[in-house]
Amino acid sequence: MVINATPVGMRAEDPYPLQADKLNATMFVGEVITAPAVTPLIEQARRLGCVTQSGGGMFAANVEVMVDFLLEAGPLAG
């Protein structure tokens, strides 16, 4: 499992955030970057046959948990 949890990849001129030549089809590659929707890392991983999750998908899967946390822990809580 490889997850990029950095902002590296948001700009077209960014390098890969890791050694992309080390990826192989047995790996899951995830990204937290939501823009661009598909980063060069995700593109490379897909070319190699990896199962992938883009940042938008990660955000969508976690948004409810984040909102609940902020409402419970934020200054307006209880």
C-alpha positions in Angstrom: 0.0 0.0 0.0 1.3 3.4 -1.0 -0.4 6.6 0.0 0.8 10.1 -1.0 -0.4 12.3 1.9 1.7 15.3 0.8 0.9 18.2 -1.5 3.5 17.0 -4.0 1.7 16.3 -7.2 -0.6 19.3 -7.2 1.4 21.1 -9.8 2.2 19.7 -13.2 6.0 20.3 -12.7 6.1 18.5 -9.4 8.3 15.4 -9.2 6.7 12.1 -8.1 6.4 12.1 -4.3 8.1 8.7 -4.2 10.1 6.3 -6.4 7.4 5.6 -8.9 9.7 3.1 -10.7 9.3 0.9 -7.6 5.6 0.5 -8.0 4.1 -2.8 -9.3 0.7 -4.2 -10.1 0.4 -5.9 -6.6 0.3 -2.5 -4.9 -2.6 -0.2 -3.9 -1.8 3.4 -4.6 -3.8 6.2 -3.0 -3.6 9.9 -3.2 -5.1 12.7 -0.9 -4.7 15.4 -3.5 -8.1 16.5 -4.9 -6.9 18.8 -7.7 -5.9 17.7 -10.2 -8.5 14.9 -10.1 -5.9 12.4 -11.4 -2.3 13.1 -10.5 0.8 11.9 -12.4 1.3 9.4 -9.6 -2.2 7.9 -10.1 -1.7 7.9 -13.8 1.6 6.0 -13.5 0.1 3.5 -11.0 -2.8 2.8 -13.3 -0.4 2.2 -16.3 1.4 -0.4 -14.2 -1.9 -2.1 -13.2 -2.1 -1.0 -9.6 -5.5 -0.6 -7.9 -5.8 3.2 -7.2 -7.8 5.7 -5.2 -7.7 9.4 -6.2 -7.9 12.2 -3.7 -11.5 13.0 -4.6 -12.5 9.5 -3.7 -10.6 9.6 -0.5 -12.2 12.9 0.4 -15.7 11.6 -0.4 -15.1 8.5 1.8 -14.1 10.6 4.8 -16.1 13.9 4.5 -18.8 12.7 6.9 -16.3 11.7 9.5 -14.5 15.0 9.2 -17.7 17.0 9.6 -18.8 15.0 12.6 -15.4 15.5 14.2 -15.5 19.3 13.6 -19.0 19.6 14.9 -18.2 17.7 18.0 -14.8 19.1 18.7 -15.2 22.6 17.3 -16.0 25.9 19.2 -19.7 25.5 18.6 -19.8 22.0 20.3 -22.0 21.4 23.2 
